[in-house]
């Protein structure tokens, strides 16, 4: 998917090193986010998590970046915050 416009790009966390310049697709965003997670040692947040469920299947716990459709109330709140900041 192509990114039409950025509303916020996470830049409020100055130490994360993220910059949305040049990121125009969700694949690019996921790639950058993945590198940042690796750089931040995100695997150490919860450590190695592997367990067997009562259904007999094996499960692993991970920390990840997910792109999902935004809740309209969240979008409204963010846009209001941006308006107040200006």
C-alpha positions in Angstrom: 0.0 0.0 0.0 1.2 3.5 -0.8 1.2 6.1 2.0 -0.8 9.2 1.0 0.3 11.5 3.8 1.8 11.3 7.2 -0.2 12.7 10.2 2.4 11.7 12.8 5.5 9.7 12.2 6.6 8.8 15.8 9.2 11.5 15.7 8.2 12.7 19.2 10.7 10.1 20.5 13.9 11.8 19.4 16.1 8.8 20.4 14.3 6.3 18.1 16.1 7.5 15.0 12.9 7.2 12.8 12.5 9.6 10.0 9.5 9.2 7.6 11.3 11.1 4.8 11.3 8.9 1.7 9.0 6.2 3.2 6.1 6.0 0.8 4.9 2.4 1.2 3.9 0.1 4.0 6.6 -2.3 3.0 9.2 0.4 3.5 7.7 1.3 6.8 7.7 -2.3 8.1 11.3 -2.6 7.0 12.4 0.5 8.9 10.4 -0.4 11.9 11.9 -3.9 11.9 15.4 -2.4 11.8 14.6 -0.1 14.7 13.1 -3.0 16.7 16.4 -5.0 16.1 18.5 -1.9 17.0 16.5 -1.4 20.2 17.0 -5.1 21.2 13.3 -5.5 21.3 13.8 -9.3 21.8 15.0 -8.4 25.3 11.8 -6.7 26.3 10.1 -10.0 27.2 13.1 -12.4 26.6 12.7 -15.7 24.9 9.1 -16.8 25.2 8.2 -20.3 24.0 5.4 -22.5 25.5 3.1 -25.4 24.7 -0.6 -24.7 25.0 -3.1 -27.1 26.3 -4.1 -27.7 22.7 -0.7 -29.3 22.2 0.6 -26.5 19.9 3.8 -24.6 20.4 3.6 -20.8 20.7 6.2 -18.1 20.7 5.9 -14.6 22.1 7.3 -11.7 20.1 7.4 -7.9 20.1 6.4 -6.5 16.7 5.2 -3.5 14.8 1.8 -3.9 13.2 0.0 -1.7 10.8 -3.8 -1.8 11.4 -6.7 0.5 10.5 -7.0 3.3 13.0 -10.0 3.7 15.2 -11.9 6.9 14.1 -12.0 8.2 17.7 -8.2 7.9 18.0 -7.8 9.8 14.7 -10.1 12.5 15.9 -8.2 12.8 19.2 -4.8 13.0 17.4 -6.1 15.6 14.9 -7.5 17.7 17.8 -4.1 17.5 19.6 -2.2 18.6 16.6 -4.6 21.5 16.1 -4.0 22.5 19.8 -0.3 22.3 19.3 -0.3 24.8 16.4 
